[in-house]
């Protein structure tokens, strides 16, 4: 669990002092966690999950409840995007959904589809 917390911090460029201030902890606690001298409290896990917009299952177990490995991979990519990347991804997914739902395509989107969405 602690490694997942530190991985999230590194991936998102968050320093321990900034996270500690945001969730009301003393930044020294992160050193204690990293050294294995303490474990995060339930309250800390909840606040960290909320801060990073992940579930407590992800922090505790390394997986989102009920998601497959592929779904987890997609979610990790999505979470790593900035706001613009997230918005483009949602538009792309909506277009894919619409295409598969109404056109019943059996193949991947064409280059024209991708250019239309990303353009």
C-alpha positions, 0 to 999 in steps of 0.5 A: 500500500505504501508503495502505491501511495509513493508511486502516485506521488511520483507519477503526479509530481506531488511532494510529501509536504504538499500532500501532508498539508492537503490532507492534514498530516505531518510530513514526517509521517511519510518517512515513517511509512517509507521506512516501515516504522508505521502504517497509514491509518484508515483515516489517512488512507481515505484522505489519500484516496480522495486526494488522488481520486482513486479508491481505497481498494486501489491503495490497499489491494492494488486493484479497483474493485470489480475491474479486470486487468485491462480495465485497470490499465485503461483507468491508470492511463486516464488518471495520468492524463491532464485535463485536456487529455482526459477530455479528448479521451472521453470524446474519443470513447463516446465516438467509439461507443456510438460507432460500435452501438449504432453501426455494428462495426466489427473492425477497429476505427479507421485512420479517418475516424481517428483523425476526425476525433483527434483533429 
